[in-house]
């Protein structure tokens, strides 16, 4: 019999500090005693252990079967041997023989210690895994613990995670000890423990920030249909109201722009266009290209989701956007392949509609003076008691050619998060 002093208090302290259930700790200690016994007497020994969590009394014993002629010296006893230990014994009985832990020695004690530590580590890993598995697709707050080159090490409490450059928003920088919100993309169990993938560039970050700031989204009154994002530069978000008395765009913007401003502060004042979703592709495509004015939308092929958008001549550069940003985000938002043409080109009967590629149009318009970016919402779609999102001028982006945008389509479905 082993008596562990203050056992109950020790277990309670470990449970409080590590967050591990006491039954897991008891099981670890029992396993450690069994491991020590096998280290001393042999790995095949049939040994049992039990600990009383209230009194701290631990019992360790081996079980041997009484046989007429034994072949297994570790787990069997002959009848004469058994009669020396117990008077009333028969063939086939199982005797419990107490083990004296004082005979274990240093090596067996070290083995017991390693088993306890290993069990506690595994329990901590499982605890973290279970906790963060429920947070996939959500936002958590952490602090910058270290900076290694362009990679940030974020402390999330019970675990740390790396924020690599590809998961950062353009232009964002942090210092050590800065508080930062990150989006949990995924968690994987590895040999070194749980590995969490976090992001600041994921569209899910925008979706969750709006859920936090707009109660109507949490209640299901307003639905976020789709999001397209050029992280750190500009985002388009399509919203829809399930209640005709509630304006989707105005509600997301908030009174005096309070709600949208809270989101903007979190993402370093990245420009956001909030627009009304519509089940009519023509209307939705037209809305997605705001702030440009659209003359007409022609659905060329609904199966392959290809469309031609006709805009006034003076709106062509605005519809395409600097380096094709506006049309590129509209393509991702609507999941339609869009070709932008001016009214003059479209009305030319002696020339095909697509007389030049969209990439050429982007190159031609990139040298023009960039137009002022639109407000996040259209006041025609906004409720009377809401105001427009404050406008902000476009940031300077180096000229670049983005060929093949007319054939670009988003692989992101409306209800899913990007990786």
Helices and strands as residue ranges (DSSP letters): E 2-3, H 7-18, H 22-41, E 47-51, E 57-67, E 76-78, H 79-85, E 94-98, G 101-103, H 105-133, E 139-148, E 151-155, E 160-163, G 165-167, E 179-190, E 193-199, H 203-213, H 215-218, E 222-230, E 234-241, H 248-253, G 255-257, H 258-266, E 271-276, H 281-288, E 294-301, E 306-311, G 313-315, H 316-320, G 322-324, H 325-334, E 337-342, H 343-347, H 358-365, G 379-381, G 405-407
